[in-house]
């Protein structure tokens, strides 16, 4: 552990700290709101104002900090007071100064950010810090500025404390202390007449100090705020509790201009009379920043509409008022196509136009909202479902009207979910959740649909969440497994490979096939982890069996989640390297639905895989409306004829024509063909006669566990029966 360095003027620093008269056991309660604000601002579980003594440190205020080592050598803040800027430690366990610090070893600190607090003499007193037991990324410049601004607030409070201590112990020296303060310090008596005025106050208000002595404090305060100041004075004169929080007011300069300000209060008794001391802050810049931050936090920069944050606040107000209101949430179908085809600028223009159209549907206190992404919402005062339904229809019509961007006409469609308060939720979260569930249901009904929330939707959502939790448990418990279905060469029935198919060994429901859980798995956060595991597991089996059959090829279905991650080629390369598997031994299968959105980056990754030597198969070929079109852009080596066609070749002339056409087309494109769903000898014979190279289906073998696949096809126990009966 690297101990913090001490100041060259350590004696002077400790003397400056003593001027504040802070009792380590009591701290300064007036700093507690700032510490709590710091914790909220940075979303940290702990924050503190830490004062640095000789051998130990102590908290003037803290939030979320438990019992810990308070020695100076272990203190992060003792390092922060030596830093020129905010000290940020992203991960203390990796930092040579702190990796073996007891606070790190005990799991109390991994992330730290602290800004030094200094006295008017320039001595470092301590630091305002935020802490997290988990590591974090570095603070961006704007967050460093916010922490520094909060530290300035603490410094003002501390300076007021110092002046108050001076006044209580040596009243005759208070004016001299105020004169040296970098803050605007103004003192006045019980009659609200100025008794002391320092140079910083002259700079702020434009009045000469000599001219202000004896003048009413009202001179520099907007008349509308006079009652605030006089009420605070009267409360103390009457024996009441003094003001401990900053008082916002409007200041008046000598030239008559006004500015937002705030005063921090202190008082003392001198010769039996009450005296007041105040530090005045000019809040002009802070107010401008506050307004900008408010705008940033509550309005969407693209459309200018209120955002989800302001919606939640308005919903809370509406709930408190008790009046019936409705929330309608709409999303845009087809927006991704605009973004992908024409770029983000065109997409932004579309969102801006939709925002304008929906904004025109509300008046008065009703509100249109950019809910997030390609979703918008309307919050309206309403108690009649018919009126709300008409508004939903108007939203759908506004979305569906043609949009012209750079001479191109775009057509979108929308879905709308509707929830009414208080029936569908009186609080903000409940009403938003109900509207989102209704929107989910509207999506299932198709473009241009609207749906009103019903309680059954929540029950279904709870069931989905429970199922999602069960899937997580299953993955952690290793309940997923792979079965393998053989693929054969139709010419002679020889084994050419297998397709890896995921199964779930459910502890209560038994062995589940993909139809029972794959949709839920693909829609949740486990999609990518499970898909990565499948590639790893299938590659291991392929490497083992390829040692027996050098031309053996393993088919693996690809998940859309793997493409979103963007590292699929690296993932496959790594799996092949780890298991000593030639890339050509893998055949990765992709379906048309994966390509509905984000076609370009997917094709790029497929091209990279093909360059590695990996085989690519277009699965379920012929079932989608864009299969032939996609065949032009996909670097596939195989197409797999969907079983819905294969099963009908003997009984349906149309399907027979489609299959023979597909096989002929593939041959002309030098693409191999695998027919799925081969269930009879007649199916196999017909496909072989048409020139189809390979087949897969129950006639050759069902999907089985790897141990049984090994025994059936490599162990000699039951040779593959080529064009004979099914296995299993």
Buried (B, 14 or more C-beta within 10 A) or exposed (E): BEEBEBBEEEEBBBEBBEBBBBEEEEBBEBBBBBBBBBBEBBEBEBBBBBBBBEEBBBBBBBBBBEEBBBBBBBBBBBBBBBBEEBBBBBBBBEBEBBBEBBBBBEEBBBBBBBBBBBBBEEBBBBBBBBBBBEEBEEBEEEBBBBBBBBBBBBBBBBBBBBBBBBBBEEBEEBBEBBBEBEBBBBBBBBEBBBBBBBBBBBEBBBBEBEEBEEBBBBEBBBEEBBEBBBEBBEEBEEEEEEBEEBBBBBBBBBEEEEBBBBBBBBBBEBEEEBBBBBBBBBBEEBBEBEEEEEEEEBBBEEBEBBBBBBBBEBBEEBBEEEEBBBBBBBBBBBBBBBBBEBEEEBBBBBBBBBBBBBBEBBEEEBBBBBBEEBBBBBBBEBEEEEEBBEBBEBBBEBBBEEBEBEEEEBEBBBBBBBBBBBBBBBBBEBBBBBBBBBBBBBBEEEBBBBBBBEEEBBEEBEEBEEBBEBBBEBBEEEBBBBBBBBBBBBEEBEBBBBBBBBBBBBEEEEEBEBEEBBEBBBEBEBBBEBBBBBBBBBBBBBBBBBEEBEEBBBBBBBBBBBBBBEEBBEBBBBBBEEBEBEBBBBBBBBBBEBBEBBBEEBBEBBBBBBEBEBBBBBBBBBBBEEBEEBBEBBEBBBBBBBBEBBBBBEEEEEBBEBBBEBBEBBBEEEBBBBBBBBBBEEBBEBBBEBEBBBBBBBBBBBBBBBEBBBBBBBEEEEEBBBBEEBBE
